[in-house]
């Protein structure tokens, strides 16, 4: 069994010390694909120490290969309070989420104002990085959402629409 698999297993141990040791190793070694597991850990752990350490790691991710794994984990999170912090981590870590901005548009359209503000910030931080193909996808998705859904945070959604004018 490789070290990465061992660390993943340790993340979900009932022993807080073992979890903290795994988090320490992950911080040192990196492993972009573990971002999904870190998100699950953050959303499920009752330990404030584990939560604090995990969100610190997620806020400071620097490996661009983490993005796809981060978004995959974020999509799976049901804990609404944890989702706010995790969406916030997307803009705090400074990684490029421009391939996934349609997901953040959906958050603005359907989730609470707190979630929407964080998602808006992710879009704002990544908008200038959109290439032509991504921009076309972004515009099409905005139009689709505007036509098909009741927009929960209409003022923020309108601000996003102004970005493409």
KOLSE-509193 format. One record per residue: y, z, x of N, C-alpha, C, O, CB in turn; residue in one letter. Coordinates in steps of 0.05 Angstrom, whole numbers, plus 5000, padded with zeros to 4 digits. Atoms other than C-alpha are relative to their C-alpha. Glycine has a CB too. Layout:
<vexkes>
YZXYZXYZXYZXYZXa...
</vexkes>
This chain:
<vexkes>
497650005017500050005000502550005018502650155037500050254981x497650024983506849815028502050234994501750374973501449734996x498149785003512650295037501749974974502250174961501950015024x498450045024516749984980498550104976499750234959500749704997x501649915023511150114930499850305000499950434979497249875001x500149714997510550824956502650134990502650324976499450095029x497449905008518050934947500449984969501450174957502249855014x499750035029517850664876498450214986499350334966499049714991x501649795012512151134859501350285003501250444984497250005012x498749744995515951724890502550034982503250264975500850025029x497649985017522151554849499550144973501250274962501249734995x500749905026518551754786498250255001496850314982498649784983x501549754997515252384813501350224984503750214979499850085031x498849775014516153034776501250205020502550395012497850154984x498949834979518053354843502749895009502849685022498050025024x497350094993525553294853500449955030501749765037502050204991x499750044971524953364929498749745008499849605025498650235015x501350254994520152784931501749764991501949565005497249984986x498250215010524952364889502349975019503149745025500950064971x497750014982530752544934499349885027500849735039501150285004x501050124975526652364996499849694997500549545015497350125008x500350295005525051684966502849874998503249655009498449944974x497250115002532451574949501349985027502749785033501750184982x499050004973534251745020498949765016500449625030499450265015x501350234986529251235048501149734989501649555005497050014997x499050255012531650704999502849945009503549715014499850024969x497250034991538850825019500049895029501749725035501550274999x500150084972537050735093498949725003500049565018498350195016x501450264996532350135086501049784983500849544990497150044996x499250205019535249775027497549894986495449974996501649775013x502150135014530449394981501349914974501350054954497550204994x498550095023534448974932498450014974499550064953500949725005x501650015024528648914883499550274988498650294965497349875006x500349735011528549674874502350074981502250274968499850205023x497749955017535249634837499150054971500250234957502049775001x501149965027531349564771498950284996499350404976497949784994x501349745002527450194785502150225002501950434989497950045023x497949804998533750574806501550034973502350254965502049925023x498750005026536950384740498350154979499450314964500649714990x501849865019530950624701500050305007500250474989497049895003x499949724992530951274741502650134991502550354979499750025031x497449895008538351384728500150054970501150254961502349815008x499849975029537651274654498050204988498350294965499549734987x502149825011531451724646499950285012498950464999497449875004x500449744987532052304695501850214987504150164980500749985030x498349775010534452984670501550135023503250305018498250204985x498849864977536353194741502849895007503149655011498249965025x497350084994543853174754500249915030501849735036502050224994x499950084972542653134830498849725004500049565018498450215016x501250264999538052534822501949794988502249574999497249994986x498050195013543052204774502349945019503049715023501050124974x497750034982548852324822499349835024500949655032501050285009x500850164976545052044882499449724993500249535007497650135013x500850275008542351454844502549834993502649605002498250014976x497650165007549151234816501649955025502949745026501750154978x498650054974552151314885498849755014500249585023499850255018x501350234988546950824912500749754985501449544997496950045000x499450245016548150334855502949925002503549685002499350064970x497150064997555750384862500649875027502649745031501650254996x499550094973555050214935498049785010497849735034499850235019x501750224992549949654935501649785013503949735005498549884975x498650214986551849104983498349755003499449545011501050095027x501850234997545848634984500249824976499549904953497150105004x499650195022547348024942497549944984497649864961501249745010x502650045013539947964926499450214979497550194963497849995020x500449795019540548604885500949934972500050044952501550255009x498750065026544548274829498049934979498250054957502049775004x501950085020538847944792498350244991497750274967498149775011x501649765006534848594795501650214985500650354967498850125026x498249815013540849004774500349924970500150094952502850015014x499650105028542148574712497450034984497550114961500949705000x502649965013534748584695499650294991498750344968497649915018x500249715007534749344696502050084979501350234961500450175025x497949935019541249394658499349914972499750054952502749875008x500850105027538548964601498050184987497950204963498849715004x502149835011532749444593500950284992499450414977497850025020x499149725005536850084589500850044971502549894960502450075018x499449935028537150394519502050244999503350274979497550064985x498349765000540951034539502949915002503849825022499250195025x497250105002548050884517501950135019503650005030501050044972x498249874981551351404560499549905029501449855044499550315000x500750104974547651164622501049715004501949635025497050015005x499150284998549450434606502949985008503649805023499649874972x497150014992556950584613500250025030501649865042501650234986x499949964971555950844684498849765015499849685036498650265008x501450224987551250274701501649744999501749595018497349964988x498250235002555949734675502350035020503149845033501149964971x497949934981561450074715499249945029500849845045500950294997x501050054973557150034777500149715008500349645032497150105003x499950294994557249274771502649925012502749755030499449844975x497450074987564649234787500550175024501950095042502250034979x499549824978564649834833498649905026499649945048499150284994x501550094976559349534880501149745012500449675034497149984994x498650244990563448894887498249765004499049565016501250075026x501850234997557448434883500849784980502449834961497150084995x499250235016558047744851498149974975495749904978499949745016x501550025025555647754778500749764984500249744960500450264983x499050235015558647084760497849844985498449714965501549825019x502250145014551846794741499250154974497750044958497649985018x500949845022551147344689502350094982501950284966498650255011x497749925016557947384656499649974971500950114955502549855009x500550025028555247154590498850264989499450334966498049764995x501149745009551447814586502250204996502250354977498050105022x497749825003557948194596501849924977503150104965501650015026x498650095025561247774542498650124976500050224958500049684998x501549885022555748004495500550304997500750404975497049945004x499449725001557148724514502750054986502950224969499950135028x497449975012564448644496499949954970501250084954502049805013x500150085028562648314430498550214983499150244959498649734997x501849855017557348814407499850305005498950454988497349895003x500449714993557649494442502650164996504750054988499050035028x497749825003562450084441502449915017502149765036499350295006x497650064984569550044468499750095029500749965047502550134987x500449904973567450444528498349815017498949755040498650285000x501650204987561949954545501649745005501449625026497449944983x498450254999566649374531502150015022502549805035501349954973x498049984979572049624578498749965027499849825044501450284999x501450034974567049674635499149705003499449595025497650185002x500950284999564248974618502449825005502249625020498649924974x497650164996571348694615500850015030501549815041502350114983x499349974972572648964685498149845018499049725037499950305008x501950164985566248634711500949714998500949575018497150044989x499150285003568647974682502549945016502749745030500449934970x497450034985575648064710499549985030500849825043501850244993x500649994971572848214780498549755009498649675032498450245007x501750234992568247604779501049734991500049535000497250044988x499150255012572147084740500949795021500349565019502350064981x499050184979575446784802497849885017498349685032502050145018x502250104984568646674833498349794986496449674997498250235008x501550205016566146204778500449735012502749645017500950014971x499850284993564545504801500249844974500149964953497549915018x499650175024565344914753497750034980498150054956500349715008x502449985017558244964726500050274985499550284961497449975016x499949735011558845714715502350034979502050154959500350225022x497749995019565745624682499349864974500049964953502549875014x500850145024562945124633498050174983498350184959498749725007x501949825014557245594616501550234987500950314964497850115020x498449785010562246164608501549924975501450064955501950095022x498450095023566645764561498249944975498950024953501549745007x501850065022560745524519499050264987498750284962497649835010x501049755011558146224512502250154984501650264963499050185023x497849875015564946494491500349874972500650014952502749975016x499750145025565445964437497750064981498050124957500149695004x502349945015558346094414500150284988499650334964497449985017x499849725009559546844409502250024979501850164958500650195024x497849995019566146744373499149894973499850004952502449835010x501050125025562646304320497850154987497650164963499149715006x502549895011556246694312499950304995498250404981497849935017x500249715002557847434316502650124991504850014995499250125027x497649845006562547934288500750145026499050285038499550214976x499149894975566548154348500950284996502850344981502349825013x499449725003566648904354502650085014504150255004497750175010x497749934984572148934407501749755002502049635023499250115028x498750255002576448354384502449965019502949745029501049964972x497750034982582548504427499149955029500349785042501750264999x501150054973578548534492498849725001499149575020497950215007x501250275001574747904470502249795002501949595016498449974974x497750195000581447554458501249985029502049765037502250094980x499050004972583647754529498249825018499249685035500150285011x501850174985577447414557500549714993500549545011497050084993x499450275009578946794516502649895014502749665020500249984970x497550084987585946784546499649925029501049755040502150234999x500650074972582946754616499349715004499949595025497750175010x500950284997580146064603502149794991501649554994497449954985x497950185009586545764575501449875023503249715019502050144982x
</vexkes>
